[in-house]
Amino acid sequence: MFIMTGKAMMLMSMLFILCVGAEDKSLLYRRPACGDLSGNQACPLNFSPVCGNDGITYVNECTLCVQRMHTNTDILIVKEDRC
């Protein structure tokens, strides 16, 4: 028979709560529409900020795409506004 002590029971409860509360937020993020972005393409000057999952606010989706290309990192859009 397995009997749990009070501390072990509390630790298991805390672990369960933390696991249930942790969700994969990457499913809520959006992949930017970069299209056929080339290294010498200029982005439009419109100010339409997007927040990347790297915590950086980009001037617009195009500048996020340029950063993705230069760093070879899969940066996703968290929201359509500043971080």
Helices and strands as residue ranges (DSSP letters): H 6-21, G 25-28, E 50-52, E 57-58, H 61-71, E 77-79
